[in-house]
Amino acid sequence: MLMREAAKTYNWTLNNAGIAAMWRGGCIIKSVFLSDITAAYRENPELENLLVSPFFLKAVSTAQAGWRRVIAQGT
């Protein structure tokens, strides 16, 4: 979202799928999600937020019950 806002401010054209693919190839932290991020932006280059991508929406929905238990226990 930070890069998207910077792109608006500075009138940049970003290829988010390409950026995620580049990070996957050269990043010290090899996140398994980088390939899913790349796929989400290839499917919808204008994706406003990864959380509305079907893959990430399902992942967040699936994990939500566990997160709620941990937060409740921590509180």
Secondary structure, 3 states (H helix, E strand, C coil): CHHHHHHHHHCCCCCHHHHHHHHHHHCCCCCCHHHHHHHHHHHCCCCCCHHHCHHHHHHHHHHHHHHHHHHHHHC
